[in-house]
Amino acid sequence: MVVSLVFNLGMLAYAAGASLLLLAIARWLTMHWIHSLTATRECNRLVAEIGDKVAVNVKVENSSKLPIPWLLLEDLLPRRA
């Protein structure tokens, strides 16, 4: 950005500034969305053996007023399971 200002390249400076602004907004939105999500897991059994069927319900809540356009959620078993 400094180079474009030194060599009087206005469009390059504008594009660099717009890109930095978009990156800053995306970073802020991502951090805001991460902190406003909560997930809870409910299971119908506490103990299960191999081959047993277990119902697991995962509930994801967004406590923010901003909508989240998409979300990738992975529910993994702990290593000791």
N, CA, C and O atoms as a printed pandas DataFrame, in Angstrom:
     atom_number atom_name residue_name chain_id  residue_number  x_coord  y_coord  z_coord
0              1         N          MET        A               1    0.825   -1.178    0.000
1              2        CA          MET        A               1    0.000    0.000    0.000
2              3         C          MET        A               1    0.877    1.252    0.000
3              4         O          MET        A               1    0.568    2.229   -0.683
4              5         N          VAL        A               2    1.949    1.224    0.750
5              6        CA          VAL        A               2    2.868    2.368    0.789
6              7         C          VAL        A               2    3.515    2.564   -0.576
7              8         O          VAL        A               2    3.698    3.697   -1.021
8              9         N          VAL        A               3    3.862    1.460   -1.243
9             10        CA          VAL        A               3    4.493    1.540   -2.567
10            11         C          VAL        A               3    3.557    2.221   -3.554
11            12         O          VAL        A               3    3.994    3.045   -4.356
12            13         N          SER        A               4    2.260    1.880   -3.501
13            14        CA          SER        A               4    1.309    2.484   -4.435
14            15         C          SER        A               4    1.150    3.984   -4.181
15            16         O          SER        A               4    0.935    4.749   -5.121
16            17         N          LEU        A               5    1.252    4.404   -2.938
17            18        CA          LEU        A               5    1.165    5.832   -2.645
18            19         C          LEU        A               5    2.421    6.572   -3.085
19            20         O          LEU        A               5    2.342    7.708   -3.554
20            21         N          VAL        A               6    3.579    5.935   -2.936
21            22        CA          VAL        A               6    4.843    6.565   -3.341
22            23         C          VAL        A               6    4.886    6.755   -4.849
23            24         O          VAL        A               6    5.329    7.798   -5.331
24            25         N          PHE        A               7    4.425    5.746   -5.607
25            26        CA          PHE        A               7    4.480    5.811   -7.067
26            27         C          PHE        A               7    3.194    6.374   -7.677
27            28         O          PHE        A               7    2.998    6.282   -8.889
28            29         N          ASN        A               8    2.324    6.951   -6.860
29            30        CA          ASN        A               8    1.102    7.606   -7.315
30            31         C          ASN        A               8    0.187    6.652   -8.092
31            32         O          ASN        A               8   -0.318    6.998   -9.160
32            33         N          LEU        A               9   -0.014    5.481   -7.559
33            34        CA          LEU        A               9   -0.899    4.488   -8.160
34            35         C          LEU        A               9   -2.177    4.419   -7.318
35            36         O          LEU        A               9   -2.310    3.568   -6.438
36            37         N          GLY        A              10   -3.095    5.311   -7.598
37            38        CA          GLY        A              10   -4.298    5.460   -6.784
38            39         C          GLY        A              10   -5.184    4.228   -6.746
39            40         O          GLY        A              10   -5.679    3.857   -5.681
40            41         N          MET        A              11   -5.391    3.588   -7.889
41            42        CA          MET        A              11   -6.268    2.413   -7.925
42            43         C          MET        A              11   -5.684    1.255   -7.127
43            44         O          MET        A              11   -6.416    0.511   -6.475
44            45         N          LEU        A              12   -4.374    1.107   -7.181
45            46        CA          LEU        A              12   -3.738    0.043   -6.405
46            47         C          LEU        A              12   -3.894    0.310   -4.910
47            48         O          LEU        A              12   -4.142   -0.610   -4.131
48            49         N          ALA        A              13   -3.749    1.561   -4.520
49            50        CA          ALA        A              13   -3.932    1.917   -3.109
50            51         C          ALA        A              13   -5.377    1.682   -2.688
51            52         O          ALA        A              13   -5.631    1.190   -1.588
52            53         N          TYR        A              14   -6.325    2.029   -3.555
53            54        CA          TYR        A              14   -7.736    1.806   -3.253
54            55         C          TYR        A              14   -8.028    0.313   -3.117
55            56         O          TYR        A              14   -8.713   -0.103   -2.182
56            57         N          ALA        A              15   -7.515   -0.490   -4.041
57            58        CA          ALA        A              15   -7.743   -1.937   -3.989
58            59         C          ALA        A              15   -7.108   -2.555   -2.748
59            60         O          ALA        A              15   -7.700   -3.428   -2.114
60            61         N          ALA        A              16   -5.911   -2.106   -2.401
61            62        CA          ALA        A              16   -5.242   -2.632   -1.210
62            63         C          ALA        A              16   -6.015   -2.245    0.050
63            64         O          ALA        A              16   -6.183   -3.070    0.948
64            65         N          GLY        A              17   -6.477   -1.021    0.122
65            66        CA          GLY        A              17   -7.252   -0.579    1.281
66            67         C          GLY        A              17   -8.576   -1.315    1.399
67            68         O          GLY        A              17   -8.982   -1.702    2.494
68            69         N          ALA        A              18   -9.249   -1.508    0.267
69            70        CA          ALA        A              18  -10.518   -2.240    0.282
70            71         C          ALA        A              18  -10.308   -3.691    0.695
71            72         O          ALA        A              18  -11.117   -4.254    1.432
72            73         N          SER        A              19   -9.226   -4.293    0.222
73            74        CA          SER        A              19   -8.924   -5.682    0.597
74            75         C          SER        A              19   -8.643   -5.799    2.091
75            76         O          SER        A              19   -9.127   -6.722    2.744
76            77         N          LEU        A              20   -7.873   -4.880    2.624
77            78        CA          LEU        A              20   -7.586   -4.898    4.062
78            79         C          LEU        A              20   -8.851   -4.683    4.886
79            80         O          LEU        A              20   -9.025   -5.309    5.931
80            81         N          LEU        A              21   -9.725   -3.808    4.425
81            82        CA          LEU        A              21  -10.984   -3.574    5.129
82            83         C          LEU        A              21  -11.862   -4.830    5.111
83            84         O          LEU        A              21  -12.446   -5.190    6.133
84            85         N          LEU        A              22  -11.958   -5.492    3.964
85            86        CA          LEU        A              22  -12.740   -6.727    3.873
86            87         C          LEU        A              22  -12.166   -7.824    4.761
87            88         O          LEU        A              22  -12.917   -8.561    5.400
88            89         N          LEU        A              23  -10.849   -7.935    4.806
89            90        CA          LEU        A              23  -10.226   -8.931    5.677
90            91         C          LEU        A              23  -10.503   -8.634    7.148
91            92         O          LEU        A              23  -10.752   -9.552    7.929
92            93         N          ALA        A              24  -10.463   -7.370    7.526
93            94        CA          ALA        A              24  -10.734   -6.999    8.918
94            95         C          ALA        A              24  -12.189   -7.287    9.292
95            96         O          ALA        A              24  -12.462   -7.773   10.389
96            97         N          ILE        A              25  -13.117   -6.990    8.388
97            98        CA          ILE        A              25  -14.533   -7.272    8.654
98            99         C          ILE        A              25  -14.769   -8.773    8.756
99           100         O          ILE        A              25  -15.487   -9.227    9.648
100          101         N          ALA        A              26  -14.176   -9.545    7.857
101          102        CA          ALA        A              26  -14.334  -11.004    7.898
102          103         C          ALA        A              26  -13.763  -11.579    9.188
103          104         O          ALA        A              26  -14.350  -12.487    9.777
104          105         N          ARG        A              27  -12.642  -11.063    9.622
105          106        CA          ARG        A              27  -12.028  -11.534   10.869
106          107         C          ARG        A              27  -12.926  -11.220   12.070
107          108         O          ARG        A              27  -13.123  -12.068   12.940
108          109         N          TRP        A              28  -13.469  -10.002   12.111
109          110        CA          TRP        A              28  -14.341   -9.619   13.216
110          111         C          TRP        A              28  -15.608  -10.470   13.231
111          112         O          TRP        A              28  -16.022  -10.944   14.289
112          113         N          LEU        A              29  -16.229  -10.669   12.064
113          114        CA          LEU        A              29  -17.443  -11.487   12.003
114          115         C          LEU        A              29  -17.174  -12.918   12.439
115          116         O          LEU        A              29  -17.980  -13.513   13.155
116          117         N          THR        A              30  -16.052  -13.472   12.014
117          118        CA          THR        A              30  -15.711  -14.843   12.391
118          119         C          THR        A              30  -15.558  -14.966   13.900
119          120         O          THR        A              30  -16.096  -15.898   14.500
120          121         N          MET        A              31  -14.845  -14.056   14.514
121          122        CA          MET        A              31  -14.662  -14.112   15.963
122          123         C          MET        A              31  -15.993  -13.896   16.695
123          124         O          MET        A              31  -16.251  -14.539   17.713
124          125         N          HIS        A              32  -16.824  -13.009   16.188
125          126        CA          HIS        A              32  -18.130  -12.764   16.801
126          127         C          HIS        A              32  -19.004  -14.014   16.717
127          128         O          HIS        A              32  -19.663  -14.376   17.692
128          129         N          TRP        A              33  -19.013  -14.671   15.563
129          130        CA          TRP        A              33  -19.828  -15.875   15.387
130          131         C          TRP        A              33  -19.333  -17.011   16.269
131          132         O          TRP        A              33  -20.135  -17.753   16.836
132          133         N          ILE        A              34  -18.021  -17.150   16.388
133          134        CA          ILE        A              34  -17.469  -18.237   17.204
134          135         C          ILE        A              34  -17.889  -18.076   18.666
135          136         O          ILE        A              34  -18.245  -19.056   19.320
136          137         N          HIS        A              35  -17.851  -16.857   19.174
137          138        CA          HIS        A              35  -18.169  -16.632   20.585
138          139         C          HIS        A              35  -19.669  -16.661   20.874
139          140         O          HIS        A              35  -20.066  -16.764   22.035
140          141         N          SER        A              36  -20.508  -16.573   19.841
141          142        CA          SER        A              36  -21.952  -16.554   20.080
142          143         C          SER        A              36  -22.602  -17.927   19.900
143          144         O          SER        A              36  -23.810  -18.059   20.095
144          145         N          LEU        A              37  -21.834  -18.939   19.538
145          146        CA          LEU        A              37  -22.382  -20.281   19.344
146          147         C          LEU        A              37  -22.185  -21.148   20.577
147          148         O          LEU        A              37  -21.138  -21.105   21.223
148          149         N          THR        A              38  -23.205  -21.932   20.893
149          150        CA          THR        A              38  -23.083  -22.957   21.928
150          151         C          THR        A              38  -23.680  -24.245   21.383
151          152         O          THR        A              38  -24.668  -24.226   20.649
152          153         N          ALA        A              39  -23.074  -25.349   21.747
153          154        CA          ALA        A              39  -23.569  -26.655   21.314
154          155         C          ALA        A              39  -23.704  -27.556   22.531
155          156         O          ALA        A              39  -22.827  -27.586   23.394
156          157         N          THR        A              40  -24.805  -28.287   22.594
157          158        CA          THR        A              40  -25.021  -29.246   23.673
158          159         C          THR        A              40  -25.353  -30.600   23.062
159          160         O          THR        A              40  -26.004  -30.692   22.021
160          161         N          ARG        A              41  -24.898  -31.629   23.724
161          162        CA          ARG        A              41  -25.133  -32.997   23.263
162          163         C          ARG        A              41  -25.943  -33.729   24.323
163          164         O          ARG        A              41  -25.607  -33.696   25.507
164          165         N          GLU        A              42  -27.011  -34.389   23.893
165          166        CA          GLU        A              42  -27.834  -35.198   24.784
166          167         C          GLU        A              42  -27.861  -36.623   24.250
167          168         O          GLU        A              42  -28.016  -36.856   23.052
168          169         N          CYS        A              43  -27.707  -37.563   25.167
169          170        CA          CYS        A              43  -27.668  -38.975   24.795
170          171         C          CYS        A              43  -28.701  -39.719   25.630
171          172         O          CYS        A              43  -28.925  -39.382   26.792
172          173         N          ASN        A              44  -29.333  -40.735   25.037
173          174        CA          ASN        A              44  -30.367  -41.455   25.774
174          175         C          ASN        A              44  -29.805  -42.542   26.683
175          176         O          ASN        A              44  -30.549  -43.155   27.447
176          177         N          ARG        A              45  -28.498  -42.786   26.606
177          178        CA          ARG        A              45  -27.869  -43.794   27.465
178          179         C          ARG        A              45  -26.534  -43.270   27.964
179          180         O          ARG        A              45  -25.827  -42.559   27.249
180          181         N          LEU        A              46  -26.195  -43.625   29.194
181          182        CA          LEU        A              46  -24.897  -43.242   29.745
182          183         C          LEU        A              46  -23.836  -44.290   29.447
183          184         O          LEU        A              46  -22.665  -43.959   29.261
184          185         N          VAL        A              47  -24.244  -45.558   29.399
185          186        CA          VAL        A              47  -23.319  -46.655   29.138
186          187         C          VAL        A              47  -23.868  -47.469   27.976
187          188         O          VAL        A              47  -25.060  -47.772   27.929
188          189         N          ALA        A              48  -22.999  -47.819   27.046
189          190        CA          ALA        A              48  -23.411  -48.630   25.905
190          191         C          ALA        A              48  -22.295  -49.606   25.568
191          192         O          ALA        A              48  -21.116  -49.314   25.764
192          193         N          GLU        A              49  -22.674  -50.733   25.076
193          194        CA          GLU        A              49  -21.719  -51.751   24.636
194          195         C          GLU        A              49  -21.590  -51.691   23.118
195          196         O          GLU        A              49  -22.396  -51.050   22.443
196          197         N          ILE        A              50  -20.584  -52.355   22.595
197          198        CA          ILE        A              50  -20.370  -52.398   21.154
198          199         C          ILE        A              50  -21.584  -53.046   20.499
199          200         O          ILE        A              50  -22.028  -54.115   20.917
200          201         N          GLY        A              51  -22.108  -52.405   19.489
201          202        CA          GLY        A              51  -23.274  -52.916   18.779
202          203         C          GLY        A              51  -24.592  -52.325   19.254
203          204         O          GLY        A              51  -25.606  -52.465   18.571
204          205         N          ASP        A              52  -24.601  -51.667   20.408
205          206        CA          ASP        A              52  -25.825  -51.037   20.906
206          207         C          ASP        A              52  -26.150  -49.800   20.074
207          208         O          ASP        A              52  -25.257  -49.122   19.566
208          209         N          LYS        A              53  -27.435  -49.524   19.947
209          210        CA          LYS        A              53  -27.872  -48.314   19.256
210          211         C          LYS        A              53  -28.113  -47.227   20.297
211          212         O          LYS        A              53  -28.770  -47.448   21.314
212          213         N          VAL        A              54  -27.568  -46.061   20.019
213          214        CA          VAL        A              54  -27.663  -44.931   20.943
214          215         C          VAL        A              54  -28.138  -43.714   20.153
215          216         O          VAL        A              54  -27.601  -43.406   19.089
216          217         N          ALA        A              55  -29.143  -43.031   20.681
217          218        CA          ALA        A              55  -29.621  -41.794   20.054
218          219         C          ALA        A              55  -28.874  -40.612   20.661
219          220         O          ALA        A              55  -28.845  -40.434   21.879
220          221         N          VAL        A              56  -28.280  -39.819   19.801
221          222        CA          VAL        A              56  -27.546  -38.632   20.243
222          223         C          VAL        A              56  -28.163  -37.419   19.551
223          224         O          VAL        A              56  -28.262  -37.377   18.324
224          225         N          ASN        A              57  -28.573  -36.440   20.341
225          226        CA          ASN        A              57  -29.119  -35.190   19.809
226          227         C          ASN        A              57  -28.122  -34.075   20.071
227          228         O          ASN        A              57  -27.682  -33.871   21.203
228          229         N          VAL        A              58  -27.773  -33.362   19.021
229          230        CA          VAL        A              58  -26.867  -32.220   19.144
230          231         C          VAL        A              58  -27.678  -30.959   18.856
231          232         O          VAL        A              58  -28.317  -30.840   17.811
232          233         N          LYS        A              59  -27.638  -30.022   19.802
233          234        CA          LYS        A              59  -28.378  -28.769   19.659
234          235         C          LYS        A              59  -27.379  -27.623   19.567
235          236         O          LYS        A              59  -26.531  -27.459   20.443
236          237         N          VAL        A              60  -27.481  -26.836   18.508
237          238        CA          VAL        A              60  -26.593  -25.694   18.292
238          239         C          VAL        A              60  -27.434  -24.427   18.388
239          240         O          VAL        A              60  -28.460  -24.300   17.720
240          241         N          GLU        A              61  -26.992  -23.491   19.224
241          242        CA          GLU        A              61  -27.726  -22.239   19.421
242          243         C          GLU        A              61  -26.839  -21.048   19.086
243          244         O          GLU        A              61  -25.659  -21.012   19.434
244          245         N          ASN        A              62  -27.427  -20.084   18.409
245          246        CA          ASN        A              62  -26.765  -18.827   18.088
246          247         C          ASN        A              62  -27.363  -17.754   18.990
247          248         O          ASN        A              62  -28.524  -17.385   18.817
248          249         N          SER        A              63  -26.593  -17.247   19.948
249          250        CA          SER        A              63  -27.094  -16.243   20.887
250          251         C          SER        A              63  -26.948  -14.817   20.363
251          252         O          SER        A              63  -27.336  -13.865   21.042
252          253         N          SER        A              64  -26.403  -14.664   19.183
253          254        CA          SER        A              64  -26.201  -13.345   18.598
254          255         C          SER        A              64  -27.425  -12.930   17.786
255          256         O          SER        A              64  -28.242  -13.767   17.402
256          257         N          LYS        A              65  -27.542  -11.635   17.532
257          258        CA          LYS        A              65  -28.600  -11.145   16.652
258          259         C          LYS        A              65  -28.197  -11.254   15.187
259          260         O          LYS        A              65  -29.039  -11.159   14.295
260          261         N          LEU        A              66  -26.911  -11.452   14.947
261          262        CA          LEU        A              66  -26.440  -11.609   13.575
262          263         C          LEU        A              66  -26.632  -13.051   13.123
263          264         O          LEU        A              66  -26.263  -13.976   13.846
264          265         N          PRO        A              67  -27.203  -13.257   11.943
265          266        CA          PRO        A              67  -27.340  -14.628   11.455
266          267         C          PRO        A              67  -25.993  -15.174   10.997
267          268         O          PRO        A              67  -25.105  -14.422   10.595
268          269         N          ILE        A              68  -25.859  -16.483   11.064
269          270        CA          ILE        A              68  -24.652  -17.151   10.584
270          271         C          ILE        A              68  -25.008  -17.813    9.259
271          272         O          ILE        A              68  -25.862  -18.700    9.231
272          273         N          PRO        A              69  -24.372  -17.401    8.154
273          274        CA          PRO        A              69  -24.787  -17.908    6.844
274          275         C          PRO        A              69  -24.533  -19.398    6.642
275          276         O          PRO        A              69  -25.315  -20.059    5.960
276          277         N          TRP        A              70  -23.465  -19.945    7.214
277          278        CA          TRP        A              70  -23.206  -21.384    7.106
278          279         C          TRP        A              70  -22.372  -21.820    8.290
279          280         O          TRP        A              70  -21.692  -21.022    8.935
280          281         N          LEU        A              71  -22.448  -23.128    8.557
281          282        CA          LEU        A              71  -21.755  -23.673    9.716
282          283         C          LEU        A              71  -21.366  -25.109    9.420
283          284         O          LEU        A              71  -22.181  -25.882    8.917
284          285         N          LEU        A              72  -20.150  -25.467    9.722
285          286        CA          LEU        A              72  -19.684  -26.846    9.623
286          287         C          LEU        A              72  -19.508  -27.348   11.043
287          288         O          LEU        A              72  -18.705  -26.811   11.806
288          289         N          LEU        A              73  -20.257  -28.375   11.391
289          290        CA          LEU        A              73  -20.242  -28.902   12.744
290          291         C          LEU        A              73  -19.817  -30.360   12.703
291          292         O          LEU        A              73  -20.385  -31.158   11.958
292          293         N          GLU        A              74  -18.824  -30.702   13.498
293          294        CA          GLU        A              74  -18.371  -32.085   13.623
294          295         C          GLU        A              74  -18.536  -32.503   15.072
295          296         O          GLU        A              74  -18.099  -31.799   15.982
296          297         N          ASP        A              75  -19.166  -33.645   15.284
297          298        CA          ASP        A              75  -19.356  -34.185   16.627
298          299         C          ASP        A              75  -18.533  -35.461   16.714
299          300         O          ASP        A              75  -18.913  -36.492   16.157
300          301         N          LEU        A              76  -17.416  -35.392   17.408
301          302        CA          LEU        A              76  -16.488  -36.517   17.489
302          303         C          LEU        A              76  -16.571  -37.185   18.849
303          304         O          LEU        A              76  -16.871  -36.538   19.852
304          305         N          LEU        A              77  -16.306  -38.468   18.876
305          306        CA          LEU        A              77  -16.234  -39.200   20.137
306          307         C          LEU        A              77  -14.892  -38.945   20.806
307          308         O          LEU        A              77  -13.884  -38.784   20.118
308          309         N          PRO        A              78  -14.862  -38.906   22.129
309          310        CA          PRO        A              78  -13.577  -38.784   22.814
310          311         C          PRO        A              78  -12.723  -40.032   22.589
311          312         O          PRO        A              78  -13.254  -41.089   22.249
312          313         N          ARG        A              79  -11.423  -39.923   22.772
313          314        CA          ARG        A              79  -10.513  -41.051   22.569
314          315         C          ARG        A              79  -10.830  -42.215   23.500
315          316         O          ARG        A              79  -10.650  -43.371   23.118
316          317         N          ARG        A              80  -11.296  -41.933   24.707
317          318        CA          ARG        A              80  -11.542  -42.999   25.675
318          319         C          ARG        A              80  -12.837  -43.759   25.393
319          320         O          ARG        A              80  -13.107  -44.763   26.052
320          321         N          ALA        A              81  -13.638  -43.309   24.436
321          322        CA          ALA        A              81  -14.916  -43.977   24.125
322          323         C          ALA        A              81  -14.693  -45.260   23.344
323          324         O          ALA        A              81  -15.654  -45.948   22.999
